[in-house]
Amino acid sequence: MLGDAPAPDAFTLAPGGIDTPEILGLLRRMSHRLRVTGSRASWLIVSGAEVVGLCSYKQPPKDGVVEIGYGVAASRRRLGHASRAVNAMLDHAAQDQQVRRVIATIAAHNRASLRAVEANGFVQNGTVLDPDDGELLLWQKDLA
């Protein structure tokens, strides 16, 4: 877990839940793939005792690079949770000797997510084409 939080049995869920069952299934599979490789890089985003989102590496680090992803419950957006989660993932990545660069791919219309990476010192470095989501902006941050 990144940061301080109460015991797991004390958590509540944000009103409306975190995301759709399809997205949660995708995230569950992603988290399983990380665990199988020994990576402990999938976390809850917690505010007080409330689970407000999820964040993780998308895959284990490769060639010094790791891609992050995050999402916040619709009922808890615009409160700084994503920015704090990105910051916590950067802190975690900085302690991982396998990671020299952190990247994030974000849709151009997703202003909240763009603000979260900008607030954490990422710079835009081109675009990538995703077969499902189309053109995405590529953001990166090199770690010291």
Backbone as a chain_set.jsonl record, in Angstrom:
{"seq": "MLGDAPAPDAFTLAPGGIDTPEILGLLRRMSHRLRVTGSRASWLIVSGAEVVGLCSYKQPPKDGVVEIGYGVAASRRRLGHASRAVNAMLDHAAQDQQVRRVIATIAAHNRASLRAVEANGFVQNGTVLDPDDGELLLWQKDLA", "coords": {"N": [[0.848, -1.176, 0.0], [0.49, 2.231, -0.758], [1.328, 4.921, 1.159], [-0.433, 5.952, 4.202], [-3.057, 4.115, 5.742], [-6.194, 2.887, 7.04], [-6.927, -0.322, 8.644], [-7.614, -3.001, 6.334], [-10.258, -4.071, 6.616], [-11.727, -1.926, 7.425], [-12.313, -0.268, 5.341], [-14.39, 1.656, 3.129], [-16.401, 1.971, 0.162], [-16.294, 4.32, -2.486], [-19.192, 6.292, -3.311], [-21.215, 4.929, -5.866], [-19.238, 3.277, -6.757], [-16.003, 2.261, -8.141], [-15.447, 1.835, -10.909], [-16.673, 0.521, -14.073], [-17.895, -2.899, -14.296], [-16.554, -4.223, -16.399], [-14.161, -2.767, -16.776], [-13.059, -3.091, -14.222], [-12.626, -5.854, -14.28], [-10.665, -6.011, -16.285], [-8.61, -4.627, -14.958], [-8.217, -6.329, -12.797], [-7.143, -8.577, -14.098], [-4.793, -7.401, -15.073], [-3.482, -6.773, -12.676], [-3.097, -9.35, -11.703], [-1.257, -10.35, -13.612], [0.931, -8.741, -12.984], [1.484, -9.593, -10.338], [2.214, -12.274, -10.787], [4.703, -11.975, -11.948], [6.121, -11.146, -9.818], [5.957, -8.505, -9.202], [4.933, -5.936, -7.128], [3.01, -3.801, -7.666], [0.468, -2.522, -7.694], [-2.217, -0.728, -6.559], [-4.686, 0.455, -4.166], [-6.411, 3.561, -4.213], [-6.8, 5.598, -1.581], [-8.786, 7.58, 0.522], [-8.863, 8.795, 3.63], [-10.797, 6.416, 5.089], [-11.948, 5.555, 2.832], [-12.147, 3.922, -0.267], [-11.211, 5.345, -3.187], [-10.239, 5.051, -5.706], [-8.059, 3.419, -8.131], [-4.684, 2.429, -8.847], [-1.739, 1.654, -10.74], [1.259, 0.008, -12.008], [1.262, -0.666, -15.467], [2.463, -2.811, -16.654], [5.2, -4.987, -15.75], [8.388, -3.334, -15.078], [10.391, -2.623, -17.959], [13.361, -2.584, -19.723], [14.168, -0.381, -18.224], [11.95, 1.245, -18.164], [8.66, 2.061, -17.1], [5.147, 1.913, -17.398], [2.476, 3.778, -16.108], [-0.865, 3.657, -14.746], [-4.078, 4.936, -13.79], [-7.128, 5.552, -12.017], [-10.012, 7.283, -10.89], [-12.908, 7.179, -8.867], [-15.976, 8.322, -10.234], [-17.543, 9.893, -8.544], [-15.686, 11.027, -6.907], [-13.875, 12.61, -8.197], [-11.766, 15.415, -9.231], [-10.665, 16.222, -6.853], [-8.031, 16.012, -6.299], [-7.057, 13.435, -5.948], [-6.003, 11.776, -8.032], [-3.639, 13.143, -8.764], [-2.18, 12.93, -6.369], [-1.94, 10.143, -6.26], [-0.402, 9.606, -8.555], [1.942, 10.906, -7.775], [2.674, 9.313, -5.556], [3.119, 6.865, -6.874], [5.318, 7.606, -8.411], [7.199, 8.051, -6.362], [7.426, 5.425, -5.431], [8.437, 4.159, -7.753], [10.889, 5.455, -7.953], [12.33, 4.198, -5.989], [12.763, 1.763, -7.036], [15.15, -0.064, -8.553], [15.021, -0.997, -11.108], [13.758, 0.872, -12.615], [14.009, 3.718, -14.596], [12.65, 5.557, -16.027], [9.359, 6.854, -16.139], [6.282, 6.434, -17.721], [3.196, 7.639, -19.167], [0.195, 7.175, -20.933], [-2.276, 9.13, -22.38], [-5.537, 10.168, -23.23], [-6.207, 12.974, -25.296], [-8.449, 14.504, -24.655], [-8.858, 14.055, -21.981], [-8.718, 15.947, -19.623], [-8.454, 16.067, -16.784], [-6.759, 13.915, -16.136], [-4.539, 14.638, -17.602], [-3.805, 16.948, -16.193], [-2.994, 15.755, -13.804], [-0.589, 14.387, -14.448], [0.947, 16.498, -15.432], [1.149, 18.084, -13.12], [2.909, 16.592, -11.711], [5.339, 16.802, -12.939], [5.727, 15.526, -15.41], [6.518, 15.417, -18.919], [5.242, 16.053, -22.167], [5.812, 13.802, -24.787], [5.344, 13.176, -27.557], [3.069, 11.053, -29.452], [1.045, 8.078, -29.312], [-0.42, 5.28, -30.974], [-3.237, 3.585, -30.087], [-4.916, 0.516, -30.409], [-7.514, 0.26, -29.386], [-8.207, 2.706, -28.163], [-7.445, 4.737, -29.864], [-5.563, 7.64, -30.908], [-3.213, 8.583, -28.511], [-1.749, 10.773, -26.093], [1.65, 10.783, -25.269], [3.324, 10.816, -22.281], [6.147, 11.501, -20.204], [8.457, 10.935, -17.506], [11.659, 11.308, -16.406], [13.601, 9.651, -14.004], [15.716, 10.607, -11.295]], "CA": [[0.0, 0.0, 0.0], [1.224, 3.493, -0.784], [0.785, 5.857, 2.135], [-1.071, 5.43, 5.412], [-4.474, 3.792, 5.586], [-6.691, 2.023, 8.114], [-6.959, -1.751, 8.351], [-8.459, -3.261, 5.16], [-11.674, -4.32, 6.915], [-12.37, -0.66, 7.764], [-12.539, 0.505, 4.113], [-15.679, 1.774, 2.459], [-16.253, 2.228, -1.26], [-16.869, 5.596, -2.931], [-20.531, 6.144, -3.89], [-21.209, 4.603, -7.29], [-18.147, 2.357, -7.067], [-14.791, 2.787, -8.761], [-15.574, 1.837, -12.365], [-17.582, -0.493, -14.6], [-17.41, -4.271, -14.098], [-15.611, -4.581, -17.464], [-12.869, -2.15, -16.457], [-12.535, -3.753, -13.028], [-12.116, -7.151, -14.723], [-9.4, -5.737, -16.966], [-7.625, -4.265, -13.935], [-7.938, -7.543, -12.022], [-6.221, -9.375, -14.904], [-3.517, -6.694, -15.1], [-2.879, -6.95, -11.362], [-2.647, -10.749, -11.633], [-0.026, -10.453, -14.414], [2.012, -8.121, -12.213], [1.82, -10.463, -9.201], [2.891, -13.472, -11.294], [6.11, -11.626, -12.21], [6.726, -10.719, -8.56], [5.819, -7.059, -9.048], [3.904, -5.477, -6.183], [2.84, -2.431, -8.142], [-0.95, -2.299, -7.935], [-2.666, -0.196, -5.287], [-5.929, 1.199, -3.979], [-6.277, 4.982, -3.854], [-7.637, 5.686, -0.396], [-8.909, 8.867, 1.203], [-9.396, 8.399, 4.929], [-11.076, 4.975, 5.027], [-12.742, 5.32, 1.624], [-11.45, 3.593, -1.511], [-11.696, 6.306, -4.187], [-9.69, 4.757, -7.019], [-7.05, 2.38, -8.288], [-3.527, 2.837, -9.638], [-0.757, 0.577, -10.846], [2.052, -0.15, -13.207], [0.477, -1.436, -16.432], [3.25, -4.025, -16.855], [6.457, -4.859, -15.003], [9.383, -2.504, -15.756], [11.132, -3.249, -19.062], [14.398, -1.698, -20.249], [14.226, 0.829, -17.417], [10.735, 2.047, -18.338], [7.396, 1.502, -16.617], [3.968, 2.738, -17.682], [1.513, 3.805, -15.005], [-2.263, 3.943, -15.036], [-4.815, 5.281, -12.582], [-8.504, 5.98, -12.221], [-10.69, 7.72, -9.675], [-14.365, 7.067, -8.937], [-16.617, 9.535, -10.761], [-18.042, 10.713, -7.437], [-14.57, 11.569, -6.123], [-12.93, 13.299, -9.084], [-11.507, 16.85, -9.047], [-10.29, 16.449, -5.457], [-6.588, 15.834, -6.187], [-6.668, 12.048, -5.685], [-5.15, 11.256, -9.105], [-2.312, 13.776, -8.645], [-1.486, 12.317, -5.234], [-1.617, 8.761, -6.618], [0.739, 9.658, -9.483], [3.108, 11.247, -6.958], [3.047, 8.134, -4.767], [3.709, 5.878, -7.781], [6.665, 8.092, -8.741], [8.051, 7.758, -5.204], [7.675, 3.978, -5.448], [9.297, 3.874, -8.9], [12.229, 5.98, -7.671], [12.998, 3.228, -5.112], [12.907, 0.533, -7.821], [16.356, 0.069, -9.37], [14.713, -1.381, -12.496], [13.018, 1.95, -13.277], [14.69, 4.994, -14.835], [11.688, 6.459, -16.666], [7.942, 6.514, -15.955], [5.476, 6.987, -18.801], [1.732, 7.544, -19.088], [-0.474, 7.519, -22.184], [-3.523, 9.77, -21.968], [-6.344, 10.767, -24.297], [-6.092, 14.439, -25.299], [-9.645, 15.115, -24.058], [-8.93, 13.724, -20.554], [-8.041, 17.081, -18.969], [-8.11, 15.788, -15.389], [-5.594, 13.047, -16.117], [-3.411, 15.448, -18.082], [-3.382, 17.81, -15.074], [-2.308, 14.936, -12.791], [0.811, 14.139, -14.83], [1.626, 17.795, -15.491], [1.428, 18.506, -11.744], [3.995, 15.761, -11.201], [6.565, 17.033, -13.68], [5.845, 14.796, -16.674], [6.523, 16.231, -20.13], [4.693, 15.342, -23.31], [6.88, 13.352, -25.676], [4.785, 12.545, -28.736], [1.787, 10.362, -29.409], [1.047, 6.65, -29.636], [-1.705, 4.823, -31.485], [-3.764, 2.431, -29.376], [-5.962, -0.068, -31.251], [-8.837, 0.445, -28.783], [-8.476, 4.087, -27.751], [-7.008, 5.703, -30.867], [-4.336, 8.383, -30.627], [-3.012, 8.995, -27.125], [-0.557, 11.583, -25.83], [2.662, 10.089, -24.48], [3.961, 11.655, -21.277], [7.218, 10.792, -19.528], [9.265, 11.596, -16.48], [12.895, 10.604, -16.106], [13.899, 9.654, -12.576], [17.124, 10.923, -11.002]], "C": [[0.888, 1.231, 0.0], [0.57, 4.431, 0.225], [0.149, 5.154, 3.315], [-2.544, 5.182, 5.15], [-4.898, 2.928, 6.759], [-6.604, 0.554, 7.716], [-7.933, -2.027, 7.209], [-9.926, -3.487, 5.466], [-12.429, -3.046, 7.292], [-12.707, 0.175, 6.53], [-14.013, 0.538, 3.722], [-15.392, 2.114, 1.004], [-16.921, 3.547, -1.615], [-18.26, 5.353, -3.517], [-20.46, 5.905, -5.396], [-20.112, 3.645, -7.692], [-16.998, 3.044, -7.779], [-14.932, 2.887, -10.272], [-16.544, 0.741, -12.774], [-17.031, -1.895, -14.324], [-16.393, -4.687, -15.166], [-14.216, -4.026, -17.171], [-12.257, -2.807, -15.228], [-11.981, -5.135, -13.371], [-10.776, -7.013, -15.419], [-8.306, -5.436, -15.949], [-7.251, -5.47, -13.073], [-6.94, -8.43, -12.786], [-4.829, -8.729, -14.956], [-2.775, -6.894, -13.78], [-2.351, -8.38, -11.193], [-1.339, -10.928, -12.41], [1.162, -9.842, -13.669], [2.453, -9.037, -11.076], [2.602, -11.698, -9.652], [4.369, -13.193, -11.543], [6.832, -11.172, -10.941], [6.633, -9.227, -8.32], [4.657, -6.741, -8.107], [3.609, -4.014, -6.501], [1.401, -2.161, -8.567], [-1.571, -1.911, -6.597], [-4.081, 0.369, -5.336], [-5.559, 2.66, -3.753], [-7.289, 5.205, -2.741], [-7.612, 7.107, 0.148], [-9.593, 8.597, 2.534], [-9.561, 6.892, 4.92], [-11.866, 4.614, 3.776], [-11.85, 5.013, 0.429], [-12.049, 4.471, -2.604], [-11.156, 6.021, -5.581], [-8.674, 3.645, -6.97], [-5.887, 2.94, -9.101], [-2.541, 1.684, -9.68], [0.21, 0.827, -11.986], [1.16, -0.924, -14.171], [1.135, -2.778, -16.726], [4.485, -3.889, -15.973], [7.433, -3.963, -15.769], [10.12, -3.295, -16.833], [12.095, -2.216, -19.621], [14.421, -0.353, -19.525], [12.985, 1.693, -17.463], [9.536, 1.304, -17.764], [6.276, 2.476, -16.97], [3.009, 2.631, -16.51], [0.11, 4.066, -15.544], [-2.985, 4.205, -13.725], [-6.229, 5.698, -12.964], [-9.143, 6.282, -10.886], [-12.195, 7.615, -9.899], [-14.968, 8.391, -9.385], [-17.076, 10.462, -9.634], [-16.936, 11.371, -6.624], [-13.513, 12.259, -6.98], [-12.835, 14.778, -8.732], [-11.198, 17.199, -7.587], [-8.792, 16.232, -5.224], [-6.129, 14.402, -5.957], [-5.729, 11.501, -6.758], [-3.748, 11.852, -9.014], [-1.516, 13.162, -7.501], [-1.094, 10.871, -5.541], [-0.418, 8.718, -7.562], [2.014, 9.968, -8.701], [3.588, 10.049, -6.151], [3.66, 7.054, -5.658], [5.106, 6.297, -8.215], [7.636, 7.819, -7.603], [8.415, 6.278, -5.172], [8.653, 3.62, -6.572], [10.734, 4.332, -8.642], [13.026, 5.033, -6.767], [13.282, 1.909, -5.836], [14.092, 0.686, -8.769], [16.143, -0.345, -10.822], [14.108, -0.225, -13.288], [13.866, 3.215, -13.371], [13.738, 6.036, -15.431], [10.278, 5.92, -16.416], [7.172, 7.189, -17.082], [3.991, 6.821, -18.494], [1.187, 7.918, -20.456], [-1.885, 7.961, -21.849], [-4.228, 10.355, -23.183], [-6.295, 12.288, -24.171], [-7.283, 15.12, -24.625], [-9.752, 14.871, -22.55], [-8.144, 14.763, -19.746], [-7.619, 16.771, -17.534], [-6.854, 14.926, -15.298], [-4.354, 13.791, -16.611], [-2.89, 16.356, -16.971], [-2.593, 17.017, -14.032], [-0.854, 14.681, -13.174], [1.59, 15.448, -14.924], [2.025, 18.259, -14.101], [2.599, 17.74, -11.145], [5.246, 15.797, -12.068], [6.769, 16.198, -14.936], [5.88, 15.804, -17.821], [5.962, 15.396, -21.272], [5.825, 15.031, -24.285], [6.281, 12.573, -26.845], [3.425, 11.927, -28.519], [2.014, 8.881, -29.71], [-0.346, 6.293, -30.13], [-2.093, 3.55, -30.77], [-4.907, 1.847, -30.2], [-7.376, 0.141, -30.699], [-9.195, 1.911, -28.564], [-8.055, 5.142, -28.762], [-5.715, 6.388, -30.461], [-4.319, 8.867, -29.179], [-1.748, 9.834, -27.027], [0.381, 10.787, -24.93], [3.347, 11.103, -23.569], [5.049, 10.843, -20.594], [7.868, 11.647, -18.456], [10.476, 10.725, -16.223], [13.181, 10.747, -14.621], [15.381, 9.909, -12.371], [17.836, 9.715, -10.469]], "O": [[1.915, 1.268, 0.678], [-0.628, 4.698, 0.136], [0.181, 3.928, 3.421], [-3.197, 5.938, 4.431], [-4.057, 2.302, 7.405], [-6.249, 0.23, 6.583], [-8.968, -1.367, 7.111], [-10.776, -3.127, 4.651], [-13.647, -3.083, 7.461], [-13.329, 1.229, 6.66], [-14.766, -0.408, 3.951], [-14.276, 2.499, 0.655], [-17.996, 3.858, -1.101], [-18.49, 4.323, -4.15], [-19.733, 6.596, -6.11], [-20.05, 3.232, -8.85], [-17.018, 4.256, -7.993], [-14.577, 3.908, -10.86], [-17.165, 0.105, -11.922], [-15.825, -2.057, -14.138], [-15.461, -5.433, -14.863], [-13.217, -4.732, -17.303], [-11.052, -3.055, -15.2], [-10.967, -5.546, -12.808], [-9.858, -7.797, -15.178], [-7.191, -5.942, -16.073], [-6.097, -5.612, -12.668], [-6.006, -8.968, -12.192], [-3.814, -9.422, -14.891], [-1.572, -7.155, -13.775], [-1.287, -8.59, -10.611], [-0.415, -11.581, -11.924], [2.271, -10.374, -13.723], [3.65, -9.239, -10.867], [3.543, -12.12, -8.979], [5.203, -14.082, -11.367], [8.019, -10.848, -10.983], [7.174, -8.728, -7.333], [3.542, -7.23, -8.287], [3.914, -3.115, -5.717], [1.147, -1.641, -9.653], [-1.474, -2.654, -5.62], [-4.598, 0.713, -6.399], [-4.516, 2.96, -3.171], [-8.49, 5.021, -2.937], [-6.563, 7.747, 0.223], [-10.763, 8.215, 2.57], [-8.583, 6.161, 4.762], [-12.393, 3.507, 3.666], [-10.909, 5.753, 0.143], [-13.235, 4.367, -2.916], [-11.562, 6.673, -6.543], [-8.451, 3.014, -5.937], [-6.076, 3.818, -9.943], [-2.506, 0.845, -8.78], [0.019, 1.721, -12.811], [0.373, -1.762, -13.732], [0.453, -3.763, -17.011], [4.788, -2.794, -15.499], [7.32, -3.841, -16.989], [10.433, -4.472, -16.654], [11.693, -1.101, -19.954], [14.664, 0.687, -20.138], [12.961, 2.768, -16.864], [9.407, 0.089, -17.915], [6.43, 3.692, -16.858], [2.761, 1.545, -15.985], [-0.075, 4.611, -16.632], [-2.55, 3.746, -12.669], [-6.486, 6.138, -14.085], [-8.86, 5.631, -9.881], [-12.694, 7.923, -10.981], [-14.521, 9.458, -8.964], [-17.001, 11.684, -9.765], [-17.215, 12.187, -5.746], [-12.385, 12.465, -6.534], [-13.691, 15.327, -8.039], [-11.436, 18.321, -7.142], [-8.332, 16.264, -4.083], [-4.934, 14.163, -5.786], [-4.753, 10.826, -6.429], [-2.765, 11.129, -9.172], [-0.32, 12.903, -7.639], [-0.027, 10.42, -5.125], [0.479, 7.892, -7.393], [3.054, 9.354, -8.943], [4.791, 9.798, -6.074], [4.616, 6.393, -5.253], [5.986, 5.451, -8.373], [8.769, 7.402, -7.84], [9.564, 5.918, -4.918], [9.594, 2.857, -6.353], [11.684, 3.673, -9.064], [14.256, 5.059, -6.777], [13.968, 1.04, -5.297], [14.035, 1.492, -9.697], [16.99, -0.075, -11.674], [13.958, -0.326, -14.506], [14.373, 3.717, -12.367], [13.988, 7.239, -15.35], [10.032, 4.715, -16.471], [7.38, 8.368, -17.367], [3.59, 5.987, -17.682], [1.661, 8.87, -21.076], [-2.609, 7.272, -21.13], [-3.599, 10.959, -24.052], [-6.337, 12.824, -23.064], [-7.132, 16.212, -24.077], [-10.642, 15.422, -21.903], [-7.05, 14.487, -19.254], [-6.535, 17.174, -17.112], [-5.983, 15.185, -14.468], [-3.254, 13.592, -16.095], [-1.68, 16.52, -16.817], [-1.642, 17.531, -13.445], [0.028, 14.75, -12.318], [2.759, 15.505, -14.541], [3.127, 18.776, -13.917], [3.212, 18.194, -10.179], [6.112, 14.929, -11.953], [7.875, 16.163, -15.476], [5.341, 16.905, -17.709], [6.179, 14.186, -21.337], [6.675, 15.874, -24.57], [6.673, 11.433, -27.095], [2.724, 12.224, -27.551], [3.032, 8.492, -30.282], [-1.331, 6.926, -29.751], [-1.377, 2.551, -30.829], [-5.781, 2.588, -30.648], [-8.335, 0.193, -31.469], [-10.343, 2.312, -28.756], [-8.286, 6.33, -28.54], [-4.879, 5.809, -29.767], [-5.273, 9.474, -28.693], [-0.796, 9.635, -27.781], [-0.052, 10.19, -23.945], [3.879, 12.113, -24.029], [4.903, 9.633, -20.42], [7.837, 12.878, -18.488], [10.35, 9.554, -15.867], [13.025, 11.826, -14.048], [16.208, 9.479, -13.175], [19.027, 9.784, -10.165]]}, "num_chains": 1, "name": "protein.A"}
